């Protein structure tokens, strides 16, 4: 198996450019699941194939590194599933992202080795409690500590916001949570039993009637210009206190509203990540020590 990859550890450009590259390959459907595994996140673009692809030569994709050794390729996929190569060491979302990408490929090409990699990664995480919050959860906790707002508004019904909601023990310190999505029916089926969330479309939010402080966490992509305008209008009113835009491509202008603003690329987010990584350092050492004393050759 061959791996072509760029990630936050190896890419020479800035983080936003890497995120744009990942989005570009995702929209281009660069490698169909029939042909191989595509792992595309804000911090990486990786492709796992069983034979060398002319696509990388044809398009002269010079920024990619590659691994041609099958053992090393499987090891890399396993380590990524563990979270050893994540920006947030051990973060929980990458395991789910790897599983989704691998399972998309397995639908066409069953492979017991790949299943073994996923199973062993899950078992190792459980063995050492090797789980860290993702970006959204870290920022939610930062909002939580400020205790300034009564309402939390989440925009987008994808994985990041789902992880935030699923990790809450209660809605506190917020008195209510509103999830804004383009498909409220689908979101209700997915989230309906979590903390009595209110489900609304962006058009149902009457900003003229908002009279209490609120925070906003945005985690959505591929939105229209009209949707962007509505989000900017919502976040511009005086009662909006904290804003986090966790989209791969943050909305232009949110950082200039004079609010407490976070994105995947801001310094305040980096400080949260650094603190999390310090907390995970001992667990990472234990995991690496365990792996060094156990032969995990997947062939």
Secondary structure as GFF3:
##gff-version 3
##sequence-region A 1 299
A	DSSP	beta_strand	2	7	.	.	.	ID=ss1
A	DSSP	alpha_helix	15	27	.	.	.	ID=ss2
A	DSSP	beta_strand	36	41	.	.	.	ID=ss3
A	DSSP	beta_strand	44	49	.	.	.	ID=ss4
A	DSSP	alpha_helix	54	58	.	.	.	ID=ss5
A	DSSP	beta_strand	65	67	.	.	.	ID=ss6
A	DSSP	alpha_helix	70	82	.	.	.	ID=ss7
A	DSSP	alpha_helix	93	106	.	.	.	ID=ss8
A	DSSP	alpha_helix	112	128	.	.	.	ID=ss9
A	DSSP	alpha_helix	135	146	.	.	.	ID=ss10
A	DSSP	beta_strand	151	155	.	.	.	ID=ss11
A	DSSP	alpha_helix	159	166	.	.	.	ID=ss12
A	DSSP	beta_strand	176	180	.	.	.	ID=ss13
A	DSSP	alpha_helix	184	191	.	.	.	ID=ss14
A	DSSP	beta_strand	198	200	.	.	.	ID=ss15
A	DSSP	three_ten_helix	202	204	.	.	.	ID=ss16
A	DSSP	three_ten_helix	207	209	.	.	.	ID=ss17
A	DSSP	beta_strand	214	218	.	.	.	ID=ss18
A	DSSP	alpha_helix	225	236	.	.	.	ID=ss19
A	DSSP	beta_strand	240	245	.	.	.	ID=ss20
A	DSSP	three_ten_helix	254	256	.	.	.	ID=ss21
A	DSSP	beta_strand	260	263	.	.	.	ID=ss22
A	DSSP	alpha_helix	267	292	.	.	.	ID=ss23
###
